[in-house]
Amino acid sequence: MFGEDCYLSADVLREHSTAMQVTVEDFKSFVEQELIDTASAAALLGCTRQNIQELVQRGKLKPVMKLKNNFLFLKGELNWAIKT
């Protein structure tokens, strides 16, 4: 599973990335296993959705996508946030 043995921020990955071919199945698997929404992030961190929104506003958490009333996060980044 991604993100369990090593933490690299999304910014570092983007900065040093190279293009690679990914199948639709691989992409779907990644999304299902590695992305987490606001409610699930709140449950993982033991706080409320409002706390998650405040952490995002203060720059403590960085979502990979902002939706109307929801955020998507990389699960590995939240796991890293728990450890620090």
ABEGO torsion letter per residue (X at the ends): XBGAABBBBAAAAAAABBBBBBBAAAAAAAAAAABBBAAAAAAAAGBBAAAAAAAAAAGABBBABBBAABBBBBAAAAAAAAAX
